[in-house]
Amino acid sequence: MASGPLLGTEPGRALLVVRADAADQVRQELLDDPFQTHGFVTDVDVVEWNPVIGILAEG
């Protein structure tokens, strides 16, 4: 997993990169995230991504 704030966004947003078998699995796991449980998260978008170059690409 990698995560961090998206700079210059208002309200503040973050990007999380997670390896998972399915988008629904990620949504379910995010329900236990402390930012979620404390009400800091107002919206979640889960988008599948296929890295083809770089350290996250599978060779």
N, C-alpha and C positions, 0 to 999 in steps of 0.2 A: 504494500500500500504506500502511496505517496499522497500528501495533501498540503494545502497552503491557501492563503488568501489570494483572491483575484484583485490585483491592484487597480485603483481608480474606479471601483464600483460603489454605487450608492443606491440602496443600502449595501453594506458589505456582503460579499459573496465569497465562496471558497470552491476550490476544485479538489476532488478526491479521485484518485486513480486506483481502482481495486481490481484484482484478478478474481474472477468468479465464473462459475459454470452457467449462470443465468441471471438476467436482470432482476427477476423477482427475488432471487436469493439476496442480492445486494439491498433491495428495498427492505426486506425483512430484517436483515442485520442492522441496517441504519436506524431501525426503530429503537434500538438499545443505545444508540450514540448519546453521550452526555449532553451534547448541544441540542439534540432532539428532545430528550426527556426534560430538560430545563426550559424548553420553549423558545430557544434562540433560533431555531430553524423554521422558516415560514413556507419554504417551497423546496422540493427535491425533484431533480430531473436525472433519470438514469438512462444513459445512452451507451450502447455497445460501441466499442472501438477496436480496430484491428491495427496494432502497431506493426509496421513492416520494416522500419529502419530504427536503429538505436538499441539501447540496452534492454528495452522491454519487448523487442521483436523476438519471436521464437525462430530459431534457425533450423 
